């Protein structure tokens, strides 16, 4: 009797599935629909994820967040003795656009001097990733994280200057 009941259940489920409209597989992917392909690429294949030694004198760490949406971004830079950024890492808790903005930011700061990295603007990040207006705060967070990491690095180079400014 249990087998007969299970058979009826399978037939009923099959009938329901056959009657329901089917969507092509490509339409089921939310990131592909809601995000530009550049964002999806950085989200699915993030560059430079991880951490550097925050206690190292040549590493600057920036930790920023957006209370409105809950995104938190940590971006770290490693600078050589000539003032050139030789490595960058990030860890981000947030949406696809926040992760993509962090990933792109780490790519862009590598190879730049500290001064050159300060010229990276959120508008450039947003334009590169084709972010919609509702996601512009993600690129602003990335710019803020870069600036915070650079400020931390500079403070480590001249700690007395930082004490005088406080």
ChimeraX attribute file (.defattr): number of C-alpha atoms within 10 A of each C-alpha:
attribute: neighborCount
match mode: 1-to-1
recipient: residues
	/A:1	6
	/A:2	7
	/A:3	8
	/A:4	9
	/A:5	9
	/A:6	11
	/A:7	12
	/A:8	12
	/A:9	12
	/A:10	12
	/A:11	11
	/A:12	12
	/A:13	11
	/A:14	11
	/A:15	11
	/A:16	11
	/A:17	11
	/A:18	10
	/A:19	8
	/A:20	8
	/A:21	8
	/A:22	8
	/A:23	8
	/A:24	8
	/A:25	7
	/A:26	9
	/A:27	10
	/A:28	10
	/A:29	10
	/A:30	9
	/A:31	15
	/A:32	14
	/A:33	12
	/A:34	12
	/A:35	18
	/A:36	15
	/A:37	14
	/A:38	16
	/A:39	26
	/A:40	20
	/A:41	16
	/A:42	20
	/A:43	21
	/A:44	13
	/A:45	12
	/A:46	18
	/A:47	20
	/A:48	19
	/A:49	16
	/A:50	13
	/A:51	15
	/A:52	17
	/A:53	13
	/A:54	16
	/A:55	10
	/A:56	11
	/A:57	15
	/A:58	19
	/A:59	24
	/A:60	28
	/A:61	27
	/A:62	22
	/A:63	20
	/A:64	20
	/A:65	19
	/A:66	14
	/A:67	8
	/A:68	7
	/A:69	11
	/A:70	11
	/A:71	18
	/A:72	20
	/A:73	24
	/A:74	23
	/A:75	31
	/A:76	29
	/A:77	29
	/A:78	24
	/A:79	23
	/A:80	12
	/A:81	7
	/A:82	8
	/A:83	14
	/A:84	19
	/A:85	23
	/A:86	14
	/A:87	18
	/A:88	29
	/A:89	22
	/A:90	25
	/A:91	18
	/A:92	23
	/A:93	13
	/A:94	17
	/A:95	15
	/A:96	21
	/A:97	26
	/A:98	26
	/A:99	29
	/A:100	27
	/A:101	31
	/A:102	33
	/A:103	26
	/A:104	22
	/A:105	27
	/A:106	23
	/A:107	15
	/A:108	14
	/A:109	22
	/A:110	19
	/A:111	16
	/A:112	15
	/A:113	16
	/A:114	22
	/A:115	11
	/A:116	12
	/A:117	20
	/A:118	16
	/A:119	13
	/A:120	17
	/A:121	16
	/A:122	20
	/A:123	14
	/A:124	13
	/A:125	23
	/A:126	21
	/A:127	12
	/A:128	13
	/A:129	22
	/A:130	17
	/A:131	21
	/A:132	13
	/A:133	8
	/A:134	7
	/A:135	15
	/A:136	19
	/A:137	20
	/A:138	29
	/A:139	27
	/A:140	19
	/A:141	23
	/A:142	33
	/A:143	25
	/A:144	21
	/A:145	25
	/A:146	32
	/A:147	22
	/A:148	20
	/A:149	24
	/A:150	26
	/A:151	18
	/A:152	22
	/A:153	25
	/A:154	18
	/A:155	16
	/A:156	18
	/A:157	15
	/A:158	10
	/A:159	12
	/A:160	10
	/A:161	12
	/A:162	14
	/A:163	9
	/A:164	7
	/A:165	6
	/A:166	5
